[in-house]
Amino acid sequence: MPSRRNVLKLIGGGTVLAATATGGFLHISAPSKPARAPWKKAGQYEELRRWCLSYALLAPNPHNRQPWLVELQGDDTLTFYCDLERRLPVTDPFDRQITIGCGAFLELLTLAAAQRGYRLNITPFPDGEDFTTLDKRPIAQVEFVADPEIAPDPLFAYVLDRRSNKEVYKPIDVPAEALTTLAQTGNVFGTKATTIGDTELATKLRELTRQAHLKEVTTPDAMQESVDLMRIGAHEVTANPDGIELDGPMFTAGKWLGLTTPETMGDPETYAFKEGVRLYEAMALSARAFGWITTPDGSRVAQLNAGRAHVRLNLKATELGLGIHPWSQALQEYEEMSSLYDEVHNLLGGGARIQMLFRIGYSTPVIPTPRRGLDAHLV
Ligand SMILES: Cc1cc2nc3c(=O)[nH]c(=O)nc-3n(C[C@H](O)[C@H](O)[C@H](O)COP(=O)(O)O)c2cc1C
């Protein structure tokens, strides 16, 4: 193992040169390009459904699992399933968040279809549903119907630029009009979106989100679920374009030096772990505004609708030049999180189910996250 004192030098294009123990240099490349290729391939397909799906697969989704399977039928129909192997059993024991990500997928599919003059007839859970777990039954049946009345949705213009922005936000207040616009955008499909600026409540939420992150990373099973999904360095990200990408030269170099490995990232005694906690604390405390989305009940359809509302709000934030960062830990239904779950619902829920909680702010732009590409989703 090379010494930790080996030199890391950042040179043009985000490339790192690491001085090796033998005096040579190791060339470490920039973030994986192949893992981001699906963002460039969006809209490059002839057939209508594939064209629309190439946008839908860019949807936000928990831990970037992209658990979406699609069976094309005839000329104008598809059945949409969840890949049951791509769920998050520890932190999402009832598949609530995975279902929200499916809702975001369906909303981007809808926006793309409208762009081509098609309306979607979506039948959610056509064969029924189970509240405690997703199963082999479809999430939705979708029919594409040509409709001369349908108007393109202006939010479609932001699909390729949308991000979940996880940077530390700048100390700049978010204007009240922007917060109102975001809340209005998320008030769709029977969901309710609320936004707040830098109020006393925001101070409580900064602390609550900080604590919820700490609770997750110090709960061994929950942390292990994340660690197992870490893709460290460009090589691993290219091989598995999903999960938590720790991409770019610094992570590749850190891995090579033994600093950022799955073992060190999950061990509370290590520098890498402590740095992660410190970074998340800085992220939580930098929030200048927050938003949340509630639904009147916890049904599967409500979860799909929350995902649809969330991605619309995220697209509107993109239009307004704002970052959105979902911060879901306190909403999760595992035992160790229960007191923070109760706290956040008492604080914000008003008797409703909080489906999404996110910080809002101004930040530096971030590159797109990896995607698996269309072929990975077609069965
Ligand atoms: C239901 C849901 C929950 C999420 N929770 C978190 C979270 O707690 N922390 C986080 O950093 N990102 C969270 N995200 C954002 C995802 O990590 C992100 O969408 C995914 O990595 C893909 O990146 P992108 O949105 O930039 O395309 C969540 C997204 C969804 C849809």
Ligand as a Chemical Component Dictionary entry (heavy atoms), coordinates in Angstrom:
data_LIG
# 
_chem_comp.id                   LIG 
_chem_comp.type                 NON-POLYMER 
_chem_comp.pdbx_formal_charge   0 
_chem_comp.three_letter_code    LIG 
# 
loop_
_chem_comp_atom.comp_id 
_chem_comp_atom.atom_id 
_chem_comp_atom.alt_atom_id 
_chem_comp_atom.type_symbol 
_chem_comp_atom.charge 
_chem_comp_atom.model_Cartn_x 
_chem_comp_atom.model_Cartn_y 
_chem_comp_atom.model_Cartn_z 
_chem_comp_atom.pdbx_ordinal 
LIG C1  C1  C 0 -37.499 9.288  -2.971  1  
LIG C2  C2  C 0 -36.136 9.901  -3.074  2  
LIG C3  C3  C 0 -35.363 10.025 -1.924  3  
LIG C4  C4  C 0 -34.085 10.575 -1.990  4  
LIG N1  N1  N 0 -33.365 10.741 -0.845  5  
LIG C5  C5  C 0 -32.131 11.272 -0.877  6  
LIG C6  C6  C 0 -31.378 11.463 0.319   7  
LIG O1  O1  O 0 -31.829 11.184 1.421   8  
LIG N2  N2  N 0 -30.134 11.979 0.223   9  
LIG C7  C7  C 0 -29.604 12.314 -0.986  10 
LIG O2  O2  O 0 -28.464 12.772 -1.025  11 
LIG N3  N3  N 0 -30.302 12.179 -2.141  12 
LIG C8  C8  C 0 -31.547 11.663 -2.112  13 
LIG N4  N4  N 0 -32.262 11.531 -3.267  14 
LIG C9  C9  C 0 -31.686 11.971 -4.533  15 
LIG C10 C10 C 0 -31.042 10.812 -5.277  16 
LIG O3  O3  O 0 -29.841 10.448 -4.643  17 
LIG C11 C11 C 0 -30.797 11.215 -6.730  18 
LIG O4  O4  O 0 -32.037 11.449 -7.348  19 
LIG C12 C12 C 0 -30.049 10.168 -7.514  20 
LIG O5  O5  O 0 -28.757 9.989  -7.000  21 
LIG C13 C13 C 0 -29.940 10.541 -8.978  22 
LIG O6  O6  O 0 -29.329 11.799 -9.090  23 
LIG P1  P1  P 0 -30.032 13.005 -9.847  24 
LIG O7  O7  O 0 -31.317 13.309 -9.155  25 
LIG O8  O8  O 0 -29.054 14.138 -9.755  26 
LIG O9  O9  O 0 -30.276 12.584 -11.285 27 
LIG C14 C14 C 0 -33.558 11.000 -3.237  28 
LIG C15 C15 C 0 -34.354 10.903 -4.382  29 
LIG C16 C16 C 0 -35.634 10.364 -4.313  30 
LIG C17 C17 C 0 -36.481 10.285 -5.549  31 
# 
loop_
_chem_comp_bond.comp_id 
_chem_comp_bond.atom_id_1 
_chem_comp_bond.atom_id_2 
_chem_comp_bond.value_order 
_chem_comp_bond.pdbx_ordinal 
LIG C1  C2  SING 1  
LIG C2  C3  SING 2  
LIG C2  C16 DOUB 3  
LIG C3  C4  DOUB 4  
LIG C4  N1  SING 5  
LIG C4  C14 SING 6  
LIG N1  C5  DOUB 7  
LIG C5  C6  SING 8  
LIG C5  C8  SING 9  
LIG C6  O1  DOUB 10 
LIG C6  N2  SING 11 
LIG N2  C7  SING 12 
LIG C7  O2  DOUB 13 
LIG C7  N3  SING 14 
LIG N3  C8  DOUB 15 
LIG C8  N4  SING 16 
LIG N4  C9  SING 17 
LIG N4  C14 SING 18 
LIG C9  C10 SING 19 
LIG C10 O3  SING 20 
LIG C10 C11 SING 21 
LIG C11 O4  SING 22 
LIG C11 C12 SING 23 
LIG C12 O5  SING 24 
LIG C12 C13 SING 25 
LIG C13 O6  SING 26 
LIG O6  P1  SING 27 
LIG P1  O7  DOUB 28 
LIG P1  O8  SING 29 
LIG P1  O9  SING 30 
LIG C14 C15 DOUB 31 
LIG C15 C16 SING 32 
LIG C16 C17 SING 33 
# 
